[in-house]
């Protein structure tokens, strides 16, 4: 498969968030940039607490790029 025929990446890895960041807070932070398909917040195996970073998947890759560029400047 050619590189140019592959679909662009629609997911975003965000780091340096507070360890108590929840799903709803992630939606509020990334929601203004476009429709969100899913948010995955990994948990620590032993403590079952969030690890401080989510994976956010947008419907369109342009929304993920907008969130990346706008939130990176803050």
C-alpha positions in Angstrom: 0.0 0.0 0.0 1.3 3.4 -0.9 2.0 6.0 1.7 -0.1 8.5 -0.1 -3.2 6.2 -0.1 -3.2 5.6 3.6 -5.6 7.5 5.8 -4.2 10.3 7.9 -3.9 9.9 11.6 -7.0 11.0 13.5 -5.7 10.2 17.0 -3.8 12.4 19.4 -1.6 11.5 22.3 -1.6 14.2 25.0 0.8 14.2 27.8 1.5 16.1 31.0 -2.0 16.1 32.2 -2.9 15.9 35.8 -3.2 12.4 37.2 -6.7 13.0 38.3 -7.9 14.0 34.8 -11.1 12.3 34.0 -13.0 11.4 30.8 -15.4 14.4 31.0 -12.5 16.8 31.5 -10.8 15.5 28.4 -14.0 16.0 26.4 -14.2 19.6 27.6 -10.5 20.3 26.7 -10.5 18.7 23.3 -14.2 19.0 22.3 -14.0 22.5 20.9 -11.7 21.4 18.1 -14.1 18.9 16.6 -16.3 15.8 17.1 -14.5 13.1 19.3 -14.9 9.4 18.5 -13.2 8.1 21.6 -11.0 9.0 24.6 -8.8 6.3 26.2 -7.1 7.1 29.5 -4.7 4.3 30.5 -4.7 3.2 34.1 -1.9 2.1 36.3 -1.9 -1.7 36.6 -1.5 -1.8 40.4 -3.2 1.4 41.7 -5.9 1.6 39.0 -5.4 5.4 38.8 -5.0 7.4 35.6 -1.5 7.6 34.3 -1.6 11.3 33.2 -2.1 11.0 29.5 -5.1 10.3 27.2 -5.4 9.1 23.6 -8.1 11.2 21.8 -9.5 10.1 18.5 -11.3 12.6 16.3 -13.7 12.1 13.4 -11.5 14.1 11.0 -7.7 14.3 10.9 -7.9 18.1 10.5 -9.6 18.4 13.9 -6.7 16.5 15.5 -4.2 18.8 13.8 -6.1 21.8 15.0 -6.1 20.5 18.6 -2.4 19.7 18.4 -1.3 23.1 17.1 -3.6 25.1 19.4 -3.0 23.2 22.6 0.7 22.9 22.0 1.0 26.7 22.2 -0.7 27.0 25.6 
